[in-house]
Amino acid sequence: MKNLKTLLGKEFVNSEELEEIEENELVERTEFNGISGKDGSSKWYSIYLNNGEEYQVYVRA
């Protein structure tokens, strides 16, 4: 298992890494925001931690 901060520090993650993020005990919730405007095909997610921090990650299609 990768370190949560390492995964959240990446702009793009794969679907397995997103699953690791979602299953981490420090993650309060994950929201799907739709298709990213960065490249027009990646899925954009907001990750909310228990301590109030928020991160944005993208999953390439």
N, C-alpha and C positions, 0 to 999 in steps of 0.2 A: 504494500500500500504506500502510495506516495504521500508526502507531507501536504496537508491541506493548503497551506500558504503557498507552496510551490505550484500546486495546481491552479490556485486562484490568481497567481502571478502571471500565468500564461494567458495570452489573448485568445488563442484557439486551443481547444481541447478535443479529444475524440470522444465517442459515445461511452466508452468504458471509463474514461476519466470523469466524465460528467456523472456517471452512476456512482463512482467513488465519492465525489463531492456531495451528492445528494444523500448518501448513506452516512456521512460523517456526523457524529453527535454534536458538533459545534454549529451545524447548519440548521437554522430555524425553518427556512422554506426556500423553494426555488420557483421562479416564475418564468414561463415561456413568453417572450415578448414579440415573437414573430420572426420574420425573415430579416436578417441584418442588412442594413444599408451599406455596410462596409464592402461587401462583394456581391450582394444581390442573391446569394444562395445559401449562406450559412444561417443556422438557427441561433437566435440571440436569447440568452438567459440572464436573468438577474438572480444573484445568490445572496441571501440574507442570513447573516450569522446571529447567534444568540446575543452577542455583545453589541448589536446594532450596526455593525459594519456591513457594507453592501459592495458587491463585486459584479462585474459584467464579464461573461465568457461567451464564446461563440463555438458552435460545433459545425465543422465543415460537412457539407452534404456529400 
